[in-house]
């Protein structure tokens, strides 16, 4: 599923269930996403690609920062909304394609 602009603030976050992709441009420095972990989930994993940094928030937990190539653990909270901020690793004049996947079991 491709992102829909404008999703440059938390209040405009794109909601998704399993996968979403998008592009950061020189004028679009960040994208916000929102997904919900089902109450029946036994586990959840978050994967991403692109030269981006993810900041993941879920109520009651410390913000988790994920970088490409660095393994990170995202808190698992059943029946919870997760907020994801996607930003470029470096300030760039080029566009950056990204993709985020959520896998629940």
N, C-alpha and C positions, 0 to 999 in steps of 0.2 A: 504494500500500500504506500503510495507516495504521500509525503507531507503536504499540508495545505497552509499557505501563507494567509494571514500573518499569525505566526506562532512564536513571536519574539519575546513574549512575556508569559509568566506562569498562568495568568488569567486567560490566555489564548492558546494554551497547550493543546496539541493534537492528541486525541485519544486513539489508542490502538489496542489490539488484543494479542497478536503474535509477532508481527513484523511491520516495520515502517522504514522508509528510506527518504533521504532528502539531500539538500545542498546548502552549504553555507557560502555566501558570496561576500565580496568586500563590503557591501552595504548591509548585509544580514549577518551579524556577528554571532548570533546564538539562536538556537531553536529549543522549544520546550515541548516535552511529550508527557503523556499520562497513560498509565495502564493499571489495571486492577487484578490482583491475584485472587483467584477463586477461593471460597471458603473450604472447598474439598481438596485443594492442592496439598500434596505431600512434600513437594520441593519445587524450587524455581531457580532457573539459571538465566542470566542476562549475557548476551553476546553482542559484539558490535564490530564494525569495520570502518575504516577511514582514519585520516590523520586528525582525530578529534579526541577531546577529553569529555568524559561523562561525569556528571555529578548527580548522584541518585539519592533521593530523600524518601523516607517512609516514616509515618508518625511514630514517635517514641524511640527512634534510632538516630545515631550519628550519621551525618552525610558521608556517603562513600564516594570516593573519586576513583575512576577507572581510566587507565591510559593504555594505548595500544602496546601489546607485547608484555604488559605487566598483569599478572593474574591478580584478580581482586575478588573478594567475596562480598556479595550484596546481601544485606540482612533479609531473612525469610520471614514474612509476616502474612499469615493467611487472612483473606477477606480484607485486604488493605489496598489503598491507592498509593501508587509510586509515582513520583515526579522525577523526570529526567531532564537535565539541562545539557545540551550539546554545544560545545564551543570548539573553535580551532585550537590546535596545539600551539601554533605560532600566529602572530598577526601577519596576514598574508594578503597579497593583492590578487590571488587566484581563487577560483571556486574550489570547494572541497566537498566531495560526495561522501555520504555516510549511510550506514544501515544499522538498525538496532533490532535484535530478535529476542523474544522472551519465550522460554520453554518451561512449561509447567508439567509436573507429573503427579 
